[in-house]
Amino acid sequence: MSNINKIKGRIGILTGGGDVPGLNPAIRGVTIRANREGYEVYGIRRGWAGMIEIVPDKKADNSDKYIRLTDEIVNKVGRTGGTFLHTSRTRASHVPRNNVPEHLRDKYKDDINDLTPEVLKNLDFMGIDYIIPIGGDDTLSYGVRLHQEGCKVIAIPKTMDNDVPGTDYCIGFSTCVTRTLEMTNRLRTSAGSHERILVIEVFGRYAGFTALLPTMAGAANRCVIPEYKFKIDHLTELLVEDRKKNPSNYSVVIASEGAMFEGTEMVFENEEKDMFGHKKLGGVSDIISNQIKEVSARFNKNQKVNVINQRLGYLVRSGDPDAIDSIVPMAYGNLALDLIMNGIHGRLVTLNNGRYDNAPIEVVTSYKKVVDVDKYYSKERLRPIYRDFESKPLFIMASD
């Protein structure tokens, strides 16, 4: 048995928000290094939900709330997609009454409740010295809150939208782009066979990186992104023109789920909001497809062009990580341990201009990271701008 007196400290790690390939490699990167350096690592299940569901009583069964992580556990999952710790969109500072854990309902009875005191109590109960949240700007914004409360927090950026401020790269983005390229190219065979226009919808609420970069890599003729409201007539004219120029008589547009054309707002599946105030997006490609078909006759000798409409959805965030989403999470995990071993906290591990670094965790909430339309997007051609690549990072527009 290990001698508890030799333990340097105890680290908690959790994953929040949407799943992406690369989360398990990040957990593995933290755990393997930490165990070898003399730390204990505990995985907290279901993100911040796990932190409010723990019952701080040694007699309570918290086995479904957290787990001691060993090399054996993380090695088995370190090459796989998703997160074996599970995830949630819980915001511990804004918990609706219906979501308050049963053992706390006598204490928290407001419509919206701040359970941060319970999180702090549970961290103390577990003996956690450092907490490592892996997530997007929503998940990490609560990490900022805990940092302000005096907790030792090291944040790891994750989101396939690549929109966490302060870093060029977020875990999951490369695999998302890879999947989008693969599946769009597969769908081309159907579009070409039937001589249609192909509309692809991808994730991207406020930032259009997941539509812009695959288009830049050749997946589509055009793309529409949340940062610029386009005219449906303009898009249709371009796509009909692209179709005529193509020997196989088809064309392709990739649409971010948050894209909007003039006179419309974002399209939501329903009015229900998560704890961060977000409604579930989805369906903009349905509207775009219907509009393109109706308008296309004006640019195609009074003949409507049929449309194939496909939402890629969870297909681009499922499956195993690609090479970049295997390497970067490993590096991020080790960067987090470097900071911990040097007694540094309140930081976000980052990748900027091709070099690993870290930044103050407050950068997560300091601004919104979106596509710089003037630099990278042609409003006239509704596609990326292909120039000035010198000194740009690997993913071109990511440093802004």
Backbone torsions as a table, in degrees:
resi	resn	phi	psi	omega
1	MET	NA	146.0	180.0
2	SER	-74.3	151.8	178.4
3	ASN	-88.0	113.9	-176.2
4	ILE	-57.2	-27.0	-179.6
5	ASN	-67.8	-17.4	-179.4
6	LYS	-90.3	-7.2	180.0
7	ILE	-71.5	124.6	-178.3
8	LYS	-76.0	-26.6	-178.1
9	GLY	171.0	174.7	-177.6
10	ARG	-123.9	130.2	-176.2
11	ILE	-114.0	134.4	172.4
12	GLY	-107.0	142.1	-179.7
13	ILE	-136.3	140.6	-179.4
14	LEU	-146.9	160.5	177.0
15	THR	-123.9	135.5	-178.6
16	GLY	-132.5	161.5	179.1
17	GLY	79.6	-155.1	-178.1
18	GLY	-69.6	147.7	176.2
19	ASP	-77.6	149.4	173.2
20	VAL	-145.9	156.1	170.7
21	PRO	-66.0	133.2	-179.5
22	GLY	119.9	-14.5	179.8
23	LEU	-67.7	-47.4	179.7
24	ASN	-63.3	-40.7	174.0
25	PRO	-60.3	-33.9	178.2
26	ALA	-68.2	-43.4	177.3
27	ILE	-60.8	-42.2	178.0
28	ARG	-63.1	-43.6	-179.0
29	GLY	-58.6	-42.3	177.4
30	VAL	-66.4	-49.2	-169.7
31	THR	-67.4	-48.2	-177.7
32	ILE	-58.9	-48.1	-179.0
33	ARG	-66.5	-43.8	-177.1
34	ALA	-62.7	-45.4	-179.9
35	ASN	-60.9	-38.5	-179.6
36	ARG	-72.6	-25.4	-179.8
37	GLU	-90.2	-0.4	175.1
38	GLY	98.0	18.7	176.9
39	TYR	-104.2	155.8	168.8
40	GLU	-97.6	143.5	-179.8
41	VAL	-124.1	131.3	176.4
42	TYR	-119.2	128.5	175.3
43	GLY	-90.5	125.0	-179.9
44	ILE	-95.3	126.1	-174.1
45	ARG	-80.6	144.1	174.3
46	ARG	61.3	38.2	173.0
47	GLY	60.2	-140.3	-178.2
48	TRP	-68.2	-17.2	175.8
49	ALA	-61.6	-41.9	178.7
50	GLY	-60.3	-35.0	-177.4
51	MET	-71.7	-23.1	177.7
52	ILE	-96.5	-14.5	-177.4
53	GLU	-89.3	-15.5	179.8
54	ILE	-61.0	136.7	173.7
55	VAL	-99.5	111.8	-174.0
56	PRO	-77.4	67.0	-179.8
57	ASP	-143.1	125.8	-177.3
58	LYS	-60.9	-21.4	178.8
59	LYS	-85.1	-12.6	-176.8
60	ALA	-78.4	149.8	176.5
61	ASP	-90.5	102.3	178.9
62	ASN	-107.0	22.6	-174.8
63	SER	-65.0	-23.3	177.5
64	ASP	-94.8	7.6	179.3
65	LYS	-106.2	-34.5	177.4
66	TYR	-153.9	163.0	-175.5
67	ILE	-145.1	139.3	174.5
68	ARG	-72.5	125.9	-176.8
69	LEU	-93.7	128.8	177.5
70	THR	-116.6	166.3	176.6
71	ASP	-58.1	-40.7	-178.0
72	GLU	-61.3	-43.4	-178.4
73	ILE	-64.3	-49.9	-173.2
74	VAL	-76.2	-27.0	177.7
75	ASN	-66.6	-32.4	-179.2
76	LYS	-69.1	-29.9	-175.1
77	VAL	-108.9	-6.4	-171.2
78	GLY	-63.7	-15.8	179.9
79	ARG	-104.1	5.2	-173.4
80	THR	-105.6	165.2	178.6
81	GLY	-84.3	-179.1	179.7
82	GLY	68.1	-161.9	176.8
83	THR	-136.1	119.1	-178.4
84	PHE	-71.6	-14.1	175.1
85	LEU	-82.7	-6.3	-177.3
86	HIS	69.2	174.1	-173.3
87	THR	-150.9	168.4	175.7
88	SER	-157.5	169.4	175.3
89	ARG	-106.6	36.0	-179.0
90	THR	-73.6	136.2	173.6
91	ARG	-117.4	102.4	-169.7
92	ALA	-62.3	-18.8	179.0
93	SER	-89.6	-6.8	-177.6
94	HIS	-140.5	67.3	-175.4
95	VAL	-97.9	118.8	176.0
96	PRO	-61.2	151.2	-176.3
97	ARG	-53.8	-38.7	-178.7
98	ASN	-67.7	-19.4	-179.0
99	ASN	-99.8	-0.1	177.0
100	VAL	-67.9	130.0	179.0
101	PRO	-55.2	148.6	-173.4
102	GLU	-56.3	-39.3	-176.2
103	HIS	-73.0	-5.9	-179.4
104	LEU	-113.8	1.8	-171.8
105	ARG	-70.3	-23.1	175.9
106	ASP	-73.8	-21.5	-175.5
107	LYS	-95.7	-34.2	-176.0
108	TYR	-118.3	105.8	-172.6
109	LYS	-122.2	4.3	179.6
110	ASP	-75.2	165.8	177.1
111	ASP	-61.7	-41.8	175.9
112	ILE	-126.3	130.6	-172.7
113	ASN	-125.1	139.5	175.3
114	ASP	-93.9	107.3	-177.9
115	LEU	-97.9	18.9	178.8
116	THR	-56.7	-40.5	176.6
117	PRO	-56.5	-33.4	178.9
118	GLU	-73.2	-36.4	176.3
119	VAL	-62.0	-45.9	179.0
120	LEU	-62.3	-41.2	178.6
121	LYS	-63.3	-40.9	-177.7
122	ASN	-72.4	-35.1	174.6
123	LEU	-62.4	-41.1	177.6
124	ASP	-66.7	-41.3	178.6
125	PHE	-59.5	-41.1	179.9
126	MET	-78.2	-13.7	-177.5
127	GLY	73.9	28.7	-177.9
128	ILE	-75.7	124.7	177.0
129	ASP	-90.0	-38.8	178.9
130	TYR	-131.1	140.5	176.8
131	ILE	-117.6	131.5	-179.5
132	ILE	-117.3	96.8	173.4
133	PRO	-83.9	137.5	174.4
134	ILE	-114.0	116.8	-176.7
135	GLY	-176.5	-173.9	176.5
136	GLY	-89.0	-165.7	-174.3
137	ASP	-65.3	-27.9	177.0
138	ASP	-68.6	-54.7	180.0
139	THR	-58.9	-43.9	-176.1
140	LEU	-75.2	-22.6	176.7
141	SER	-63.1	-33.0	175.3
142	TYR	-73.8	-28.1	171.6
143	GLY	-61.0	-37.2	175.4
144	VAL	-61.9	-42.3	178.9
145	ARG	-59.5	-45.8	179.7
146	LEU	-64.9	-37.1	175.5
147	HIS	-59.3	-42.3	179.2
148	GLN	-67.5	-23.8	177.3
149	GLU	-83.5	-2.4	177.4
150	GLY	102.4	2.6	178.1
151	CYS	-76.3	152.4	176.8
152	LYS	-90.5	106.1	-172.8
153	VAL	-118.7	133.1	169.5
154	ILE	-122.5	119.4	-174.7
155	ALA	-100.5	142.4	175.3
156	ILE	-117.9	123.5	-175.5
157	PRO	-78.9	131.5	178.3
158	LYS	-140.9	126.1	165.4
159	THR	179.8	132.9	-178.6
160	MET	-71.0	-14.7	174.0
161	ASP	-74.4	-14.4	179.8
162	ASN	59.3	38.0	-172.3
163	ASP	-115.1	20.8	172.7
164	VAL	-77.9	124.6	-179.9
165	PRO	-63.2	152.0	172.4
166	GLY	93.3	-7.0	-179.2
167	THR	-140.0	145.1	174.6
168	ASP	-70.6	-29.1	-170.6
169	TYR	-133.6	135.7	173.8
170	CYS	-118.3	139.2	179.7
171	ILE	-54.5	133.7	176.8
172	GLY	106.1	-20.9	-173.9
173	PHE	-67.4	-44.7	-177.3
174	SER	-62.7	-44.5	179.0
175	THR	-64.5	-37.3	177.3
176	CYS	-60.0	-46.4	179.3
177	VAL	-64.9	-42.3	178.9
178	THR	-60.0	-47.0	179.8
179	ARG	-63.1	-41.1	-179.4
180	THR	-62.4	-43.1	177.1
181	LEU	-61.7	-47.3	-177.7
182	GLU	-59.9	-49.7	-173.0
183	MET	-75.3	-34.5	176.3
184	THR	-64.7	-42.4	178.9
185	ASN	-64.5	-33.3	175.8
186	ARG	-66.5	-41.6	-177.9
187	LEU	-69.5	-17.4	178.0
188	ARG	-58.5	-34.7	-176.9
189	THR	-62.8	-38.6	177.3
190	SER	-71.9	-41.3	179.5
191	ALA	-61.4	-43.3	179.7
192	GLY	-69.3	-40.5	-179.3
193	SER	-60.5	-36.5	-176.9
194	HIS	-103.2	2.8	177.2
195	GLU	56.8	49.4	-175.2
196	ARG	-113.3	173.0	169.2
197	ILE	-95.0	133.2	-177.7
198	LEU	-105.4	122.5	177.1
199	VAL	-110.5	120.1	-179.0
200	ILE	-112.0	127.8	175.5
201	GLU	-105.2	130.4	178.2
202	VAL	-124.6	165.0	176.5
203	PHE	-64.3	160.3	-179.9
204	GLY	142.9	88.1	-175.2
205	ARG	-73.0	-57.1	-177.5
206	TYR	-113.7	-20.4	-176.3
207	ALA	-117.3	139.1	-174.1
208	GLY	-101.2	19.6	-177.4
209	PHE	-59.0	-37.7	-175.9
210	THR	-72.9	-15.3	173.5
211	ALA	-96.8	-39.1	-173.9
212	LEU	-69.8	-45.2	-174.6
213	LEU	-69.5	-45.4	174.8
214	PRO	-58.5	-36.4	176.9
215	THR	-64.5	-42.5	177.6
216	MET	-60.6	-33.1	-179.4
217	ALA	-82.7	0.7	174.0
218	GLY	102.7	8.6	-178.0
219	ALA	-73.3	-26.3	-174.9
220	ALA	-145.3	162.3	174.8
221	ASN	-79.8	-37.1	-176.3
222	ARG	-138.5	162.9	172.3
223	CYS	-146.3	150.0	175.2
224	VAL	-124.0	135.6	-168.5
225	ILE	-130.6	160.8	-176.0
226	PRO	-63.1	-24.6	-173.5
227	GLU	-75.2	-10.7	-177.8
228	TYR	-143.2	121.2	176.9
229	LYS	-79.1	121.2	-175.2
230	PHE	-101.8	166.7	175.1
231	LYS	-97.8	128.1	-177.0
232	ILE	-63.4	-34.2	176.9
233	ASP	-63.2	-41.9	-179.4
234	HIS	-63.9	-47.5	179.5
235	LEU	-61.2	-44.9	-178.0
236	THR	-62.8	-43.0	179.3
237	GLU	-60.4	-42.4	179.5
238	LEU	-64.5	-43.1	-177.9
239	LEU	-69.1	-36.3	175.7
240	VAL	-65.9	-39.7	176.8
241	GLU	-63.7	-44.1	178.0
242	ASP	-61.3	-40.3	-179.2
243	ARG	-62.9	-42.3	-179.9
244	LYS	-64.8	-34.3	-178.1
245	LYS	-77.6	-18.8	-176.4
246	ASN	-84.0	125.4	178.8
247	PRO	-56.7	-27.4	178.5
248	SER	-91.2	0.6	171.5
249	ASN	61.6	49.9	172.9
250	TYR	-148.1	166.5	175.2
251	SER	-147.4	165.2	-171.6
252	VAL	-135.6	137.0	170.6
253	VAL	-129.4	137.4	174.1
254	ILE	-105.6	129.4	-178.1
255	ALA	-117.2	126.4	169.7
256	SER	-66.2	146.4	-179.2
257	GLU	-61.0	-24.2	179.2
258	GLY	-94.9	8.3	-179.9
259	ALA	-66.0	149.4	-179.5
260	MET	-140.5	138.1	170.7
261	PHE	-102.6	163.6	-172.4
262	GLU	-53.2	133.2	179.0
263	GLY	90.5	1.9	-179.8
264	THR	-128.5	167.0	172.6
265	GLU	-118.9	-175.3	179.4
266	MET	-60.4	148.9	-179.0
267	VAL	-100.3	124.7	-177.6
268	PHE	-113.1	147.5	176.7
269	GLU	-70.9	-35.3	176.7
270	ASN	-159.3	-179.9	-175.3
271	GLU	-91.5	-4.0	-178.4
272	GLU	-67.4	137.0	-179.6
273	LYS	-111.6	148.4	172.6
274	ASP	-84.7	-175.8	-175.1
275	MET	-69.6	-12.9	177.5
276	PHE	-97.4	6.9	176.6
277	GLY	84.7	12.1	-177.7
278	HIS	-95.1	131.2	168.7
279	LYS	-84.5	153.2	-179.7
280	LYS	-75.1	120.5	179.0
281	LEU	-83.0	161.9	175.1
282	GLY	148.5	133.0	175.8
283	GLY	115.5	-1.3	179.3
284	VAL	-63.0	-31.8	-179.9
285	SER	-66.8	-28.7	177.0
286	ASP	-63.1	-45.4	-178.6
287	ILE	-68.7	-44.9	179.4
288	ILE	-59.9	-43.7	-178.4
289	SER	-62.6	-46.2	179.7
290	ASN	-62.6	-40.4	-179.8
291	GLN	-67.9	-42.3	179.4
292	ILE	-60.0	-45.0	-179.5
293	LYS	-60.5	-42.9	-178.8
294	GLU	-68.4	-38.7	-174.9
295	VAL	-82.6	-25.2	-170.1
296	SER	-57.4	-30.9	-177.7
297	ALA	-59.5	-31.6	-179.4
298	ARG	-63.7	-23.1	-177.7
299	PHE	-113.9	7.5	-174.9
300	ASN	-136.8	47.5	175.7
301	LYS	54.0	42.9	176.3
302	ASN	65.6	17.8	177.0
303	GLN	-111.4	123.5	177.9
304	LYS	-68.2	145.9	175.7
305	VAL	-102.9	126.8	177.4
306	ASN	-70.8	155.1	-172.7
307	VAL	-127.4	138.5	167.9
308	ILE	-100.5	127.2	-177.5
309	ASN	-118.9	124.1	-177.8
310	GLN	-139.0	124.0	170.8
311	ARG	-89.8	123.3	178.2
312	LEU	-77.5	-33.9	172.3
313	GLY	47.7	-130.9	-172.9
314	TYR	-71.1	-11.2	178.2
315	LEU	-62.0	-30.2	-177.5
316	VAL	-84.4	-8.9	179.0
317	ARG	-113.2	7.9	-179.1
318	SER	-105.2	169.6	176.7
319	GLY	83.9	-176.5	-175.2
320	ASP	-75.2	153.4	178.0
321	PRO	-71.1	151.2	173.0
322	ASP	-80.7	-173.1	-174.7
323	ALA	-60.4	-46.2	-177.5
324	ILE	-65.0	-39.8	179.7
325	ASP	-81.4	7.8	167.3
326	SER	-103.6	-35.5	-177.5
327	ILE	-79.8	-51.1	-175.8
328	VAL	-60.7	-45.3	178.0
329	PRO	-60.2	-37.6	176.3
330	MET	-60.3	-45.5	-179.6
331	ALA	-66.0	-42.3	179.1
332	TYR	-60.8	-42.1	178.7
333	GLY	-60.8	-42.0	179.1
334	ASN	-71.8	-34.1	174.1
335	LEU	-60.6	-41.7	178.5
336	ALA	-60.3	-41.9	178.6
337	LEU	-67.7	-36.3	176.2
338	ASP	-57.9	-44.4	-179.6
339	LEU	-64.9	-45.1	-179.7
340	ILE	-60.3	-44.1	-177.4
341	MET	-68.2	-20.7	176.5
342	ASN	-96.7	8.5	177.1
343	GLY	70.9	24.8	-177.5
344	ILE	-105.3	138.9	177.8
345	HIS	-148.8	-179.2	-174.8
346	GLY	70.3	36.5	-176.1
347	ARG	-128.5	155.0	172.0
348	LEU	-110.9	124.4	175.9
349	VAL	-74.9	142.5	-170.7
350	THR	-140.0	167.4	170.9
351	LEU	-134.0	111.7	-176.8
352	ASN	-132.1	129.2	-179.6
353	ASN	52.6	38.8	175.5
354	GLY	81.0	5.9	-177.8
355	ARG	-126.9	138.4	177.9
356	TYR	-75.5	142.4	-176.5
357	ASP	-159.8	-166.3	173.4
358	ASN	-148.0	160.0	-177.5
359	ALA	-140.3	161.2	175.3
360	PRO	-56.6	137.8	-176.2
361	ILE	-62.9	-24.0	-179.5
362	GLU	-62.8	-17.5	179.3
363	VAL	-60.4	-26.1	-178.6
364	VAL	-58.3	-35.7	-176.5
365	THR	-106.0	9.1	-172.5
366	SER	-83.9	-25.2	178.8
367	TYR	-165.4	170.2	176.6
368	LYS	-96.4	129.1	178.8
369	LYS	-92.3	111.8	-178.7
370	VAL	-135.7	172.0	179.0
371	VAL	-68.7	131.5	173.2
372	ASP	-79.5	98.5	-173.4
373	VAL	-59.0	-41.5	-177.4
374	ASP	-64.0	-30.7	-178.6
375	LYS	-86.5	-36.7	-164.7
376	TYR	-123.3	-4.7	-173.9
377	TYR	-133.4	128.6	178.1
378	SER	-89.1	114.3	179.1
379	LYS	-69.5	-27.4	179.7
380	GLU	-76.7	-39.7	-174.7
381	ARG	-101.2	-6.7	-179.6
382	LEU	49.9	54.1	-179.5
383	ARG	-160.6	169.9	179.7
384	PRO	-64.7	157.9	173.1
385	ILE	-91.3	123.9	-176.3
386	TYR	-101.8	77.1	175.6
387	ARG	-164.7	167.2	176.1
388	ASP	58.2	53.2	-179.9
389	PHE	-86.0	-17.0	-176.2
390	GLU	-60.3	132.9	177.4
391	SER	71.3	6.9	175.9
392	LYS	-78.5	154.8	177.4
393	PRO	-71.5	176.1	-175.5
394	LEU	-52.4	-44.5	-177.7
395	PHE	-97.3	28.4	168.4
396	ILE	64.5	-75.0	-171.5
397	MET	-97.3	10.4	-170.0
398	ALA	-72.7	-23.1	-173.8
399	SER	-75.7	-9.8	-179.7
400	ASP	-93.9	NA	NA
